[in-house]
């Protein structure tokens, strides 16, 4: 899967499954500090990424710098 496909898939998952289409986020938007996503939402995103990417994300990697935005998530996945 390409970087652009991953980004599009994460955005679609967050907008459709977590935000229920009530609002949309973009790839650069701060998700945690803004309160757009909470800890439960991040765990749903982590679970989704593990399924889609076929990886296990260690608890220590579930950190602000890796999950602050969709771009940060893509950068994290690229490093794996």
C-alpha positions as a Markdown table, in Angstrom:
| # | Residue | x | y | z |
|---|---|---|---|---|
| 1 | Unk | 0.0 | 0.0 | 0.0 |
| 2 | Unk | 1.4 | 3.4 | -0.9 |
| 3 | Unk | 1.8 | 6.3 | 1.5 |
| 4 | Unk | -1.1 | 8.2 | -0.2 |
| 5 | Unk | -3.4 | 5.2 | 0.0 |
| 6 | Unk | -2.6 | 4.7 | 3.7 |
| 7 | Unk | -3.3 | 8.4 | 4.4 |
| 8 | Unk | -6.6 | 8.3 | 2.5 |
| 9 | Unk | -7.6 | 5.1 | 4.3 |
| 10 | Unk | -6.8 | 6.5 | 7.7 |
| 11 | Unk | -8.7 | 9.7 | 6.9 |
| 12 | Unk | -11.7 | 7.8 | 5.7 |
| 13 | Unk | -11.7 | 5.6 | 8.8 |
| 14 | Unk | -11.5 | 8.5 | 11.2 |
| 15 | Unk | -14.1 | 10.6 | 9.4 |
| 16 | Unk | -16.5 | 7.7 | 8.8 |
| 17 | Unk | -16.1 | 5.3 | 11.7 |
| 18 | Unk | -15.0 | 7.6 | 14.6 |
| 19 | Unk | -16.5 | 11.0 | 13.8 |
| 20 | Unk | -19.6 | 9.4 | 12.1 |
| 21 | Unk | -19.4 | 11.9 | 9.3 |
| 22 | Unk | -20.4 | 14.7 | 11.7 |
| 23 | Unk | -17.1 | 16.5 | 11.0 |
| 24 | Unk | -14.1 | 15.8 | 8.9 |
| 25 | Unk | -10.4 | 16.1 | 9.6 |
| 26 | Unk | -7.5 | 16.7 | 7.3 |
| 27 | Unk | -4.1 | 15.1 | 7.2 |
| 28 | Unk | -2.4 | 17.9 | 9.2 |
| 29 | Unk | -5.1 | 18.6 | 11.8 |
| 30 | Unk | -4.1 | 18.1 | 15.4 |
| 31 | Unk | -6.3 | 15.3 | 16.6 |
| 32 | Unk | -5.4 | 14.8 | 20.3 |
| 33 | Unk | -4.7 | 18.2 | 21.8 |
| 34 | Unk | -7.7 | 19.7 | 20.0 |
| 35 | Unk | -9.9 | 17.0 | 21.5 |
| 36 | Unk | -11.1 | 15.8 | 18.1 |
| 37 | Unk | -10.0 | 12.3 | 19.2 |
| 38 | Unk | -9.9 | 10.9 | 22.8 |
| 39 | Unk | -8.0 | 8.0 | 24.2 |
| 40 | Unk | -10.7 | 5.5 | 23.2 |
| 41 | Unk | -10.7 | 6.8 | 19.7 |
| 42 | Unk | -7.0 | 6.5 | 19.4 |
| 43 | Unk | -7.2 | 2.9 | 20.5 |
| 44 | Unk | -9.7 | 2.3 | 17.7 |
| 45 | Unk | -7.3 | 3.9 | 15.3 |
| 46 | Unk | -4.4 | 1.8 | 16.7 |
| 47 | Unk | -6.5 | -1.4 | 16.2 |
| 48 | Unk | -7.4 | -0.4 | 12.7 |
| 49 | Unk | -3.8 | 0.3 | 11.8 |
| 50 | Unk | -2.6 | -3.0 | 13.2 |
| 51 | Unk | -5.3 | -4.8 | 11.1 |
| 52 | Unk | -4.6 | -2.9 | 7.9 |
| 53 | Unk | -0.8 | -2.8 | 8.1 |
| 54 | Unk | -0.4 | -6.3 | 9.6 |
| 55 | Unk | 1.7 | -5.0 | 12.5 |
| 56 | Unk | 1.6 | -4.8 | 16.2 |
| 57 | Unk | 2.0 | -1.4 | 17.7 |
| 58 | Unk | 3.7 | -1.6 | 21.1 |
| 59 | Unk | 2.1 | 0.4 | 23.9 |
| 60 | Unk | 5.2 | 2.7 | 24.2 |
| 61 | Unk | 4.7 | 3.7 | 20.6 |
| 62 | Unk | 1.2 | 5.0 | 21.3 |
| 63 | Unk | 2.4 | 8.5 | 22.0 |
| 64 | Unk | 1.5 | 12.0 | 21.0 |
| 65 | Unk | 4.4 | 12.3 | 18.5 |
| 66 | Unk | 3.1 | 9.2 | 16.6 |
| 67 | Unk | -0.6 | 9.9 | 16.7 |
| 68 | Unk | -1.0 | 13.7 | 16.8 |
| 69 | Unk | -2.2 | 13.8 | 13.2 |
| 70 | Unk | -2.8 | 11.6 | 10.2 |
| 71 | Unk | 0.5 | 12.7 | 8.8 |
| 72 | Unk | 2.2 | 11.6 | 12.1 |
| 73 | Unk | 0.5 | 8.2 | 11.9 |
| 74 | Unk | 1.7 | 7.8 | 8.3 |
| 75 | Unk | 5.3 | 8.7 | 9.3 |
| 76 | Unk | 5.1 | 6.2 | 12.1 |
| 77 | Unk | 3.9 | 3.5 | 9.8 |
| 78 | Unk | 6.6 | 4.3 | 7.3 |
| 79 | Unk | 9.2 | 3.8 | 10.0 |
| 80 | Unk | 8.0 | 0.2 | 10.7 |
